[in-house]
Every structure is written in C-alpha cells, then in structure tokens.
Amino acid sequence: LPDYKAVRGIGNVKAIQLAAVGELSRRIWKAVRSGRELVFDHPAVIADYFMEEMRHLEQEQMILLMLDTKCRLLARQSISKGSVNCSVITPREIFLLALQHHAVFIILLHNHPSGDPTPSEEDKSLTKRISLGGELVGIRLLDHIIVGDRCYASFREMKIL
C-alpha cells in the first residue's frame, strides 16, 4: 500500500480514499478483462493480466495458475509469500493443488520486488524441478513468468523451459 500521507496535504481520510480508488480500479479492470474468456496460452497475455496486481508488491509472491486442456483458468492460488528476494515452495505442494483442481497444465507466476524480472539461479532450479515433477504426474508446466516493473520474463520465451 503506497504511503499517500507522505504527500503534503494528504491526511488519513484522503489516503484511505486514494487507496480505495486504486483497489476499485484494479477490481473493475479485472472484471472487464475476465468478462471475455481469457486463454492463458501466451506469456504476454498472462503477464498483462497480472502486471498491475504484482509489480508493486514489496515481497516476492508466487501464484500457481491451474489450467484445463484449452488453457482456460480453472483456479489460481497464491502458494508462497517470501522475503524481499526469495519465496519458498515445494513441488509437492504445487502438484497437490493442481491435482485437486484437475489441472492439465500449470503456470508459475511470481514477482521480483526489485523490478528486474531476470531469473535467479534459484528460479531456474525450482522451475526445472517442477517441470520434471510435472512429467511424472502428467501435469505439464507451460511457463514460469516473472513480473518486474512494467516488464516480465518468460521461461518459455527464453527457451529455458
């Protein structure tokens, strides 16, 4: 939540109003976007859909997108909230959720609070482990997308996945 009170002339009430307007606009934007049947089959579509929600987060947060055979969203679940530069999750937790929702495909999505979406070695290692686990249980990892500040990195586009 931005500290609107740091701006001269904005008190508690106005800061709350501004925060409420921001949240309302995010919700309206999501409702309009979700009114059309979104297909999460291109990294740019996914990044665009989640960019405003994730780019301002001060901690790493990882979201699991669970998709059907046509790459339509079955469910989304926040699976990890980490520190400023890391997030802790195990493949076991991911596949338990995916199996519960009857997912055929999954996509990992997380932010880098620094604004730089360049994958870390830990990001690459986790992605490889989840991809291998997915092969074993029959749930394919389609992509791992890292959201930065108005930019993203897709493991699929970078040919890492």
SULQUI-V573326 format. One record per helix or strand of 2 or more residues. SS is the DSSP state (h for helix, s for strand). FROM is the first residue (numbers start at 0). TO is the last residue. Records with the same first field share a line. If there is no record, write none. Layout:
# SULQUI-V573326
SS = FROM-TO / FROM-TO
This chain:
# SULQUI-V573326
h = 3-5 / 11-34 / 42-53 / 90-99 / 120-136
s = 60-66 / 71-80 / 104-110 / 139-146 / 151-153
